[in-house]
Amino acid sequence: VGSAALEEARGRREGEKKEVGALKRIKIKRYSDGGHFSALREIRHLQELYHKNVIALHETFAHEGSIYLVLEYCDAGDLEDFLRNRNIKITAAHVRYLMRRVTLGLLHMHNEWVLHRDVKPNNILLTASGGVKLADFGYARSFGEPDRLMTSQAVTRWYRPPELLFGATAYGAAVDMWSLGCLFFELLFRVRNENYRAYFPGESDTGQLTAIFQQRGTPTKEDWPMHESLPNFMSIIDSHAQAPYPRRSAEGFGFSASAISMLDSMLEYNPLKRASAKEVLDHDYFSNIPRECTAQEFGRVCTAGGKGAALPLSSSHSADLGSAAAPAPANMEVDPEDVVMAAVVAADFAEGGGTAKRKGVQDDDDDDGGGAKRALFF
């Protein structure tokens, strides 16, 4: 399941059914640390997202000052481990298989008006049966209301789109698509190379923009109108005053024309021109040879690789990628619905913090206006 500053994960076996699940513990220290709202948001979104490419939440309960999430168990690790495993020979067929399933998961989320906001390899879990699951919804957020602002301090830095680096607080599904494009590059690069590298390995926010501009060119008013009006534009550009970077074609990496075309569509500077999840799924890349492998074939590759030795990294990828994520819990936004759910959890703790049961279904009318139903476990 992964770990973070406020989280611990461990596996569990459920009673007589012998069903394996993953138990994620989220320590709640105080309301002001922001982690409480992050936990509630993760629970809320997992309750409403039912899709084969999104990790399933089976149950939640509160106990001794912590919230526990009983999650679907993914027995083949995460995508970062898969990419770094020397024993696994990754092919174009595997890349197509992975990209289709991650994109299907994002399409479902975006259709439900939910952003993931932290798409990266170690937040994608794999199973021995060929399952590919989006996981870790601590930074997920409902979107779609034009007057609701969000933090720009979201998404792990190497996968963060330029509009967030420039301080944008009004954005949508395009932020996840930029991250998906960065992930796509890593998959393509791993097919053709011994090592595993990020496309834009910046060491700071300004360094991240420089890494992006060095590969994709410095943005202009023609390809990204209004970007100069974003809050952090002057402060960042002034600190890196120099001649504009020319755009480098991804052809130099040896990728196919269709792969480069799909990569470029996800890495458009202008979020309004960036490909949607549906447009990515409709791209010619998926119909080219070699076709994607089957679930059984991919599952065999995941399990046959074993643990293996980690591949050498061309940058600081050996560090925890989560450390590059700028959002600290204290900086996360707080929605009115988070406050309501926090009060419910506080009441549950006051009653003794035992196992929380599903109490019914609540209307949600403050995110997308669609009257979506959310089941509450508390």
N, C-alpha and C positions, 0 to 999 in steps of 0.2 A: 504494500500500500504506500510505502514511502514514509518519511518523517520530516518534521519541521520543528521550529522552536517550541511550539505549544502542543505538539502532537507526538504520540507514540503509537506504534502499530504492532500487533501481534496476531497470530492465527488462533483459531479455536475450532473445536469439534462439537457439534450441536447434539447433545443428548444421545438417545438411542438411534436416531436416524443416521448417525455417523456422517453427517453432511459437513464438509469442511467450509468454513467461512473465514473472513479476515476481520479481526476486531481492532478497530481504530479508536484509541483513547485520546480525547481532547481535554486537557487540563484547563479548568476555568479558575483563574486566580482572582480576577476582579473585573467588573464591567468596563472599567476605563481602559483596559489594555487592548480593547478592540478584538481580541481573539474570540470573545464570547459571540459577538455578532458574526464574525467569520464562520464560526462553527454552525450557528443557526442558519446562515445563508446556505452553507453546504448541504445541510439536512433538507432545507426547504426545496432546493433545486433538485436534489436527487430524488425526492419524493414525487416530483412532477415529471421527471424525465425517464420514460420507460422505452429503452431501445437496446438492441443487441450489441451496439457499439458504444454504449455508455454503461459504466459499472453500476450494478444494481445495489440498492440499499434495502436490506432485508428487515432490519429492525433497529431501533435506537433505545437506549435507556440511560438514566442518570444514576450515578452512584458515587458517594463520598467526594463530592466536589468536582466530578468529571462527567463528561458526556461520552458515551460509547456508541460507535456506529458499527453495526454488524453488516459487513459488505460482502459482495460476491468475491470468492477467492480466485485469484488468477495465478495459476501454478507455474507459469513459464517466465516470471519476472517482468521487467519493463523493457521498453524499446531501447533505452540507452545501453542496458546490459547486452541486449541482442546485437546492437551495432558494434559494441566494443569486444565481442567475443571472437577470438582468433580462430576458433574451431568452426565458425559458421561462414560458409561461402554465400554471400548475398547476391542475388541475381536481379535482373530487371523485372522478372516475373514476381518476385517477392515484393519489390518496390510498388508495383501496380496493385498488388493485393493489399498491402498496408495502406497506401494512399486512398484507395477507394473506401476502405472501412473507416479510417479516421475522418474522411470527408463526409461520409454518410452520418457519422455521429454528430459532426458539427452542423450538418444540414438539419438534423432533427432538433438540435438545440436552438438554432437560429429560427426555425419555424415556430418554436415555442417561446421566442423572444427572450432567450437566455444566452449571454456571452460566457465563454469559459474564462478567458483572460489569463490563461497560463498554459497554453499549448506548447509542449516541449517533450523530448523523448522520454524522460523519466516520469511523465504524467500520462503515459500510454502503456497500459498493461496488456500482457499476452497470456494465452492459455495453451495448453498442450493439444487442445482440439482445434486450434486455429483461430481462437477468439482474439479480437482486438478491441480494447475498451478504453475510452476516455475516462480519466480518473482525476482525483484531487480537485474538488470544486470549491476550495476555500476562497478563491477570488472570483467565483462566478457571480454574475450580476444580471438582473432583469434590465432590459432596455426597450426603447421604442417610444418613450414619452419625450417630446421635444424640449420640455422645460426642466427635465431632470438631469442634473450635471453629475459627472462621475470623476473619480480621481484619475489623474494622468500617471500616477505612480502604480501602474499595474503591468503585468506581464514580465517575466524574467528578461533581463536586459538584452541578452543576445537574440531574443525573439520579439523584442518590443518594436512596434512600428514607428516610423518617424513622426507621425502626428502626436503620439504620446510623448516622445522625447522633446517635442516642441511645446508641450504643456496643454494639449487639447483636453477639454473636459466634456465635450459633446461628441460622441462617437458611437459606432454600431458594430455590426458583424465583421466589417473590414479589418478590425484589429486582430481577430482570430485568423483571418485569411492570410495576413502577413506572416504570422507565426507559422502557419501551415506551409507557406512558401519556404521559410527558413528550414523547416523540417524536411521538406522535399529535397532541398539542396543536399542536406546531410545524407539522405538515403542514396541519392544519385552518386554523390562523391564516394560513398563507401563501396558501391558496386565496382568502381574502377580503380580504387586505391587501397593500399594496405592499411593506411591510417584513417582515423575518423576525425573530422574537423567541423567546426561551426563556420557558417558563411560570414557572419559579422561578429567576430569575437572582441567586442569593445570592453575596456577596463573601467570606463566611467560613462556617464551620459554623453558628454562631449566626444569622448573617444568612440562611443558607439555610433554616433552620427558620422564621424570621420570614417569609420570602418564601412558604413553603408555607402557613403559618397564615393569612396575609393573604388567600390565595385560597381555601383549603379549610376555613378555620376552625380554631380551637384544638381539639385532640383532647380527648375526655372519656373517663371510665371506661366509659361506656355503649358508645361506638363503638370503643374500643380498650382493652379490659381489660388490666391488667398493664403498660401502657406506663410507668407511673411507677416500676416496679421495674428498668428498664433502667439500665445503669451511669452514663450521662452525663445522666440526666434532671434531677437537681437542679441540677447546675452550669450547664446550659444554660438551664433555665427561670428560675433565680434571676437570671441575668444579663440577662434580658429580662422582668422582672416588670412586668406590666401587665394590663389587663382582657383577657379572652379575645376573640379575633377571631371575628366572625361568619362563617359560610360564604358565599362569593359564588358564585352560580350561573354556570356557563359560558354560559348563555343570552345574557349581555351581549356575548359575542363573535360572536353571530349564527350559531352552529353549529346543525345540525339536532337534533331530539330524540333520534334514534337515535345520532347521534355523541356527544352529551352522555352518554347512557346508557352507551355503551361506554367513554368516557373516565372516567366516574365509577367504573366497575367495576374499572379498572386502578389507580385512585388512592385506593382504600380505605386508610384508616390501618391497620386491622388486617390484617396479612399473611395471616391465616387466612381472611379474607373476600375478599381480592383475587382478581380473576379469573385463572384459569390460561390458558395459551396455547390450550388446547383450547376453553375457554369463550369466549374472544375470537373464535376462528374460527367458533363456532356462533352468534355474536351476530347479531341481525336487521340490524345495520348493513350487512352485506355483501350482503343480499338486496334492499336498497332501491335506488331509482333516484337517480342514474344508476349503472348497473352498472360494475364495474371494466373498464378498457380491456384490450386484448389485449397480449401481449408485443411484438408487432411495432409496435403504436401507441406503446407506452411507449419502445421503443428509438428510434423516429423522433424522439420529443420530446427524448430525451437527446442525440442527435447534432445535431438541427436547432438546438438552443439555442446551440451553439458555446461559446466561453469567456464572452463577454458581460461586462458590468460587474456588480460585486457589489452586491447590494441593501443599502440602509442598514439598520443594525441598531438596535433600540430599546434595547439594553443593551451590555454589554462583550463581545458575541459576536465582535467583531472580533479579540479576542485568541485565541490558540490554546486551544481548549477543553480540550486535555489538561492545560493548566497548572492547571485547577481540580480536577484529580483528586488527592485527598489521598494515595493510596498511593505512597510512594517504594519503590523496589526493596528497600531495606534493611528495610522494615517488613513485607514479604510473608511469609506463612506458608511453612513448609518441611515438606512431607510426607515420610514415609519413602521413598516411591517416587521423589521428587525426588533424594534423596541417592544412591539406587542408580543412577539415570540419570546423575547428575553424575560418579560414579566411572567409568561406562562412557565418557563423553565425555573425561574426563581421560586415560584409557588410550588413547583414540583420538588425542588430541593428542600423547601421549608417543611414539606410533608414527610421528609425522610429520605428522599433521593433513591427510592427503590426502582424496580423495573418500570419503565414507562410503557403504557399500552396505547394502542391506536384507539382514539376516542371518536373518530368520525371524520367528516369531510368539511372543509371550510371553503367558502367562496373567496377567490382572490380577484379583487377588482381594482387594484392600484398599480398594476404593471402594464398590461396590454389591453385592458378593456374587454377581453374576451371571456371573462367569467370562468377562467380555468379553475379546476378543482385541485386542492391540495389536501392530502391526508395528513393529519397531525398525529405524531406518536406520543405527544406529551399530554 
